[in-house]
Amino acid sequence: MREQIRPAASITGAIQLPGDKSISHRYAMLAAIAEGTTKLENYSTGADCQSTLACVRALGAVIDNRDGVISIQGRGLDGLREPADMLDAGNSGSTIRMLSGILAAQAFESRIGGDESLSRRPMQRILDPLRQMGACLDARDGRFPPLTIHGSQLHPIEYTLPVASAQVKSCVLLAGLYADGRTTVHEPVRTRDHTELALREFGADVEVLKRSITIIGRPHLQARTLRVPGDLSSAAFFLVAALIVPESNLTIHGVGLNPTRSTLLDFLVEMGADLKVLDVTSSGGELLGDVRIVKSPIRGGVLEKARTAALIDEIPVLAVLGAASEEGLIVRDASELRVKETDRIASIAENFRRMGLAIETREDGFEIPGRQKFHAAELDSFGDHRIAMAFSVAALIADGECVIEDAGAASVSFPEFFDTLHRAAGE
């Protein structure tokens, strides 16, 4: 799929975004092992979250989608059944990493894999702690999907993450549901806490002390009725678009404002964004509200250490903002970008080159000068949804029409992205 993006005069109006991907994954998995029928409003329409639904359906959960509400009839903690075929996580690292924690404790063998991109993503970070818990797992070449998981009796552990990762933390905590006793994960820096909040919402006993999270095993999880907040990572593309396109004034309704994710808003404000958060409420332990943003002069900034970890998914579109800012953007401590759906540092650099933009890359980041001119070009998503969307935003301020190759990659997280973008741009 090729998508044409014309330069925009403004980004205006009000938009509503699909449900948060991270929260949708977690709600679906917990609903499948809870007792009763969970109802989820505003569940993510992205392909990744549909992969999670397909996997839990294959494990015996009955799922119905009616009037935009996903109903999941849970099987209880020990009620999942052996899948008839290999579970397909598609392009979703979240699905394979987190669901493996649940599969490791089942009384059956399962296999889980995904598409070509996912098959290149290393799984060592979940294999190590799960094996410490007594799990028996095999991986292609010792570290890549597909994974073969021989269900085992798990025991609790105390585990320190070698690298900050909400997915690995979540995998261990989900496995800890099945271990008698206390499973504790220590984080080097704080990561998004959607799993902890969701576990509590479904009835698990979770203790959080600074950067240490403990789950008490063998709870009775109970079905819930929940609304998924709008995805803040998806909002990032529209926030940056409104900051760089002249005469912009945009409101995004019902966005998730979880403090472990709202680093994005703090960073944008520090860079000079005229941004206001309105009508804050709470649902399922998650904060949400409306965000209003207008075109603003952006100074530039530096991402490093804990802030890089917190904003790892937003870095592609922040790179675009950096090139349009006054002082540019420096990103450090982002080696994780090398093993995402694509090597995102390389993908950003290649599309920058095509648009005539300067960037100096390093193994763990890059440096982008400010005040750059964006030139029309044929751009490539390289099969990565965040690259597709980030450079669609860049195209809005190019000096002519741009084309995004393999733009359909955006459907992994946001199938409605281009319709929403064109509408906000007045097309």
N, C-alpha and C positions, 0 to 999 in steps of 0.2 A: 504494500500500500504506500503510495506517494501522497503527501499532503502539501498543498501550496499555502504559504503564509505570506500575506501582504503586510507592508508597513502599516502600523495603526496610528490614528490620530489621537485616540484616547482609549482608556479601559474604564468603563463606567457601569453603573447599575448595581444590582444585588444578585448574588448567586448562592446556591445551596450545593454543597459537595457530598459525594457518596460517603458512606460510613468509613471510619478509620480502619485501615487494613490491619494494623497490629491488634487492635481490640477485637475486630471481627474474628480473626483466627482463634484467639484465646477463648472467646465466648462459645464458638462452635465446638471446640475440643472439649471444654468443660461441660457443655450441655450434653454431649454424647455420653459422658460417664456420670452424669447426675441422675437423680431419680425424679421422674416426672417429665412433663413437656415444657421446654423453654421456648419462649417467644421473643424474637429479636427484630426490632424495627431498625430501619436504615442500615442493614447489613451491607458491607462493601459489595459493589457490583464487579470489582476487579477479578480477573481470571485467577490470580493467586488464591483469593479467598474462596472462589468457586472450587478450586482444587481441594481445599481443606474440607469443604462440604462433601465433595465426591468421596474423599477418603473415609470420613466418618460414616457416610452412608454404606460404603463397602464393608465397614466393620460392624454393621447391624443397626445403626441409628436410623430411625424413620424420619424423613425430612419432607416438609411440605412448604411450598411458597405460595401464599395467597394474599392478594391485595398488598404486596410489598412487605409482608411480615413472614419471616422465616420461622417455622415451628420445627423443633428438634425433639423427638421423643427419646429421652435418654435411656441407656441400658444399665445404669448403675456402675459402680467402680469395677466390678468383676464380670460385667455382662456382655462385653464386646465379643464378637464372634470372629473366627478365622476368615480372612478374606479369600474369595475364590481365585483371585488373580493378584498380580503385583499392584500395590497401591501406587497411583500416579500423582505425584506432587507437582507435575507440570514444571513451571519455572520458579516455584516458590521455595526458597530456602527456609522461610519461616515454617512452612508446613512440614518439611522433612526433618528439620532440626527439633522442633518442639514435639511433634507427634511421636518421634522416636522414643522420647522419654516415657510416654504412655505405653507404646508397643513393647518396650523392653520388659515390662512386668506382666505381660499377658501369658495365658496358659496355652499359647499356640505359637507357631512360627509364622512370620510375615516377611514380605519383601516390599521395599519402598524405593522408588526411583523417580525420574523426571525426564525433562527434555534434554537436548544436547548441552545447553548452557548449564543447567543444574548439575549435569553429570560431570562437569569440570570443576565443580566447587568442592573444596576439601571439607571433610566431616570429622577430622581428627579431634576438634575441640569438643564435640559431644561424645565421641567414642571413648575418650580417656575417662571422663567422670562416670559415664554409665558403666564401663567395665569395673571401675572401682566399687560400684554399687552391686556388682555381681552379675551384670548383664552379659549376655553372650551375643556379640554382633560381628558380622563379617562385612567387609567393604571391598569394592573393586580396587585392586592394587593397594589394598590396605588402608585406603583413605577416601575413596571417591564413591558416589552412588553408582549403581543401586546398592542399598544396604540389605543384608539378610539378618533378621533379628529373631533369635531363638528365645522365646519367652522364658524368663527366669524369676526365681524368688529374689527380690531385691532387699538390700539392707541399707540403713541410713549411713550417710557420710557427712563429713565436714570438708567442704571443697572451696579452695581459693581460685577464682578465675585468673588465669595467666594474662588474659587480655579482656578488657571490658566488653561484654556482649550480652544484650538482653535476651537473645535467642538461646544462648548456651545456659544462662541463668534459668530461663524458663524450662528448658529441657530437664535440668536437674531437679527443679522444684516439682514438675509434673511427675517425674519418676518417684520423687519423695512421697507423693500421695500414696504409693503402694508399699512403702517400707515402714515396718513397725518401728516407731521411735521418731527422733528428731533429725531431719536433714537440713544442714545449714550451708548457705552459699555466701562467701565473702567476695565483695566486688572491689577492684582497685579504684574505680571511680563509679559514681552513681549512674545507673542506666535507667531507661524508661521502666516504670513500675506497673505497667498494665496487668502483668500476670499476678502480682501480689494483690492488687485491688480486685481483680476478677475472682481469684481464689476465695478471698473473704466474702465476696458477694454471693458465691455459690455455697458458702458454709464451711469452708476449710479454716483451720486454725493456723494463722500466719503471724509470726512475730518479726518485727523490723527494728533493728537497733543500729542506727547510723547506716553503714554499708554492709551489714550482715542480715541476711534474711533466713528465717527458720520456718520450715513447714512440719507440722505434726502429722504423721502418717495415718492412713486408714480412716479418713473422715466419711461422713455420709453427706455427699453433695446433693443439694436440692435445686430443682428447676427454678428458673427466675424469668420474669418479664423485663426486658431491658431495651434501651434505645442506644444505638451506637452513635457517638458524636461524629460530626464531620471530620474528615481526615486533614490534620494540620500539615502533614507532608505534602498533600495535594494542594492545600491552600498556599503553600510556599511559592508555587509557580505564578499564581495570580497576584500575590503580594509583591513579588519582584516585578511582574509586568506593570502593575500600577505605579511602582516607584520609578520606572525608567521610561514609560510612555508619557508624552506631554498631556496635560489637561485631564489626568486620570483622577477618578474619585469612585472607589469601589467598596461595597459592603459584602462581607461573606458571613452568612447566617449559620449558627449552630456549630461552630468549630470547636473541636476538643482543645481544652486549655490545661491539660495535665501539666503540673509544674516540671516534671522530668522531660517534657517535650517543648514547653513554651520558651526554652532557651532561644529558639528561633526569633520569637517576638522581641525578646530582650536584646538580641544581637542587632536586629534591624533598627530598633530605637536608638541603640548606641551609635549606629552608623548615620543616624540623622532622620530616620523615617518618621513621618507624621502619621502615627498609628494610634487608634483608640480601641479599647475593648469595652463592649457594652453588654448589658443584660446577662450577667453571669449566673448560671444555675448549676445544678448537680444532678447526675443520673448514674446510678450504679457505682457510686464512689468516684466517678470521673467528672471533672469540671468542663463546662462548655459555655460558649457565649458567641456574640457577634463581634466581628473585627472590621473596623472601617479604616481605610488607608487612602491617602492621596499622594499625588506626585510630589516628590521631595528631593532636595539636593542631598546626595549620599556621599559621606566622606570617604569611606573605605574601612578596612579593619584587618585583624589578625585572628585566625582560628588555630588553636593549639591545645594540646593536653585534653583535659576533661571536656572542654567546649567542642573540640573536634569530634570526640566520641558522641556527644549529645546531638550533633548536627550532621552526622556522617551521611545520612540520606539526602540532606538538603544541599550538600556541597556542589553538585553540578549546576544548580540554578543560582547559587550564591557566586559561583565563578562568573556567570553572566553578569550579575549585579556588580561584581568587582571590576570588570572591564569597563562598565559604564559609570563607575563612581569617580570621585575626584582623586583619590589617593591609591586606589587599587586594593587587592586582596592577597594576603599571604596565608597559606594553609600548611600546617605542619602536623605530624603525628597521625597521618591519614593513610597508612599503608593498607588498611582494611579496604580502601577503594580499589586496590589491585585485584581483589578476589570477589568482587560483586558480580552481577549478571554479566558484566564485561569488565575489563580493566578500565575503570572510569577515569583515571588520570590520563591514560593514553587516548581514550575516546574524546575527552574534553579538549586535549591538546590538538587532536586531528581536526576537530570541527572549528576550533579557534584558528588554526592555520588556514582553513578554507575560507573563513570570513575575514582574513587579513588581520587577525588579532594576535598580539604578542602574549606569550606565556613561557615561563621557564619552569620546567618540571624537575622534580626530584623523586627519589624512590618512595618517599612518604608524603608527597605533597607538591605544591607549586607556588609560584609567585606571579601575579598578574598586575601589570601597570594599569593605572586609571586613565580616564579621559580618552578612550579609544573609539574609533569609528568602525561601525559594523557594516560590512559589505555583503551584498546579496551573494548567495552561494547555494550549491547543492550540498546538503548536510546529511549525515547518516546517524541513525539511532544505534547502529551496531547491535540491534536486537535488545536494547536496554530501554525500559520504559522511562526511566528518569532522564536519560540522555535525550530521548525523543521529545519529552516535554520541556526540558531546559532549553534546548535549541529552537524550539518553537517560540519560546519567549524571546530569545535573542533575535529571531527573525522579525519581531514586531518593530524593532528600531533599526533594521538594516536599510541600506539605500536603494533597495529594490526587492522584488519578490524572491523568496527563498523556497526551496523544495526540501522536505524531510523524507529521506528514503527509509523504508521499513517503519513508517510512522505507526503502523498497527501495534507495535510493541507497547504503546501507551495503554492498551487495553488490559495489560497485566494488572495494573492497579486502578486505572481510571478510564473505562471505555467511553465515557461521555466527554473526555477532555477537549477534543477539538471542537465539538459543538458548543461547549461552554465557552471556550476561548474566542471563537468567532462571534458568539453572541455578545460577550463583554466588549469586544472590539467594534461592535456596531455593525457587523456584517449580517 
